[in-house]
């Protein structure tokens, strides 16, 4: 089984800095309401947890030139 590295730091209330082996990202938002994630690779994700086993996620990736 390969080893992985992932660390998450809370830098402000509602703001997290997530670091892994290849990139980093900043997540804003809390448990209630939408969460927005901005990655160093250009990926932007918006996600919302809905009641029950439901959830919604939209991901956009930056176009590389």
C-alpha positions in Angstrom: 0.0 0.0 0.0 1.5 3.4 -1.0 2.1 6.1 1.6 0.3 9.4 1.1 0.8 12.8 2.5 -2.0 15.2 3.3 -2.2 18.0 5.9 -4.9 20.5 6.6 -4.4 23.7 8.6 -7.2 26.0 9.9 -5.8 29.5 9.2 -9.0 31.5 10.0 -12.5 30.6 11.0 -14.0 29.1 7.8 -10.7 29.0 5.9 -8.5 26.0 5.5 -5.1 25.5 3.9 -4.8 21.9 2.5 -1.4 20.6 1.5 -0.5 17.3 -0.2 2.5 15.9 -2.0 1.8 17.6 -5.4 -0.2 20.7 -4.7 -2.0 23.0 -2.2 -5.5 24.4 -2.0 -7.5 26.9 0.0 -11.0 26.0 1.1 -13.5 28.7 2.3 -16.9 28.1 3.9 -18.2 26.0 6.7 -20.4 23.0 7.4 -23.6 25.0 6.6 -23.7 26.4 3.1 -21.4 26.1 0.1 -17.7 25.4 0.2 -15.3 26.8 -2.4 -12.0 25.3 -3.0 -9.2 26.9 -5.1 -6.2 24.7 -6.0 -2.7 25.6 -7.0 -3.3 23.4 -10.1 -6.1 25.7 -11.3 -9.0 23.5 -10.2 -12.0 25.3 -8.6 -14.6 23.3 -6.8 -17.9 24.4 -5.3 -19.7 21.8 -3.1 -22.8 21.8 -1.0 -24.0 19.1 1.4 -27.8 18.6 1.2 -29.9 16.8 3.9 -29.7 13.1 3.8 -27.4 11.1 1.5 -27.4 13.9 -1.1 -24.7 16.4 -2.1 -23.9 18.6 -5.0 -20.4 19.4 -6.5 -19.3 21.4 -9.5 -15.6 21.4 -10.6 -14.0 23.6 -13.1 -10.4 23.2 -14.3 -8.2 26.0 -15.7 -7.3 25.6 -19.3 -3.6 25.1 -19.9 -1.9 27.0 -22.7 
